[in-house]
Amino acid sequence: MNYRTLLGILSITTALCPLACNTTVIDQRPQSGTDPDINEHAPPPPPGAIAMFLSQFPSNPGDTGSTGTGGGPAPDTLYVMIGSQGRVCADPFAAVPCGDWQVTIGIPPELQHEGVISLGEPGVISTFSASGPNQGASDCWFGGGSFLDGSIEITSMDETSVVFNLSGTTTSDAPADGVYTAIRCP
């Protein structure tokens, strides 16, 4: 099937569907107020959460490198990355599309175990970025910054995944509270 044939079928289907297609959405979630553990404003978990060490970050082709005496995160700092569109190991720092958000949390080696960690804990690196429509279809705002309110509870971790729960986060532009399974990048 060639491109024009496919485009023609798509056009006809798009034109006729409002006349002949019915869509029924069945929402089986509890109604607001019936379950105190349900956050009605929280989005469903993202399609992809990843975990990778700082030493696994892709290099920036424009980086020429620098030296200094200042400290920085250890190469074995573990970063978990989530977002409304998910994250993928092949491109962990992909730009946030308009209307989406992402959160990145760097966990130093000494805190990489099961338990609760405050996002404001010294040594923890926690940031977010978000975007949304502004004043037109092609106009989008972007923002971000520190993501210090709330906590991350690591419930299990092994060489293939990190399971964690974010709670008490307050940034409305990145509604990240929820349970995630981050796949470890190879």
ABEGO torsion letter per residue (X at the ends): XBAAAAAAAAAAAAAAAAAABBBBBBBABBBBGABAABBAABBBBBABBBBBBAAABBBBAABAEBBBABBBBBAABBBBBBBAAEBBAABAABBBBBGBBBBBBBBBAAABBBEBBBAABBGBBBBBBBBBBBBEAABBBBBEEBBABEBBBBABBBAABBBBBBBGBABAABBABEBBBBBBBX
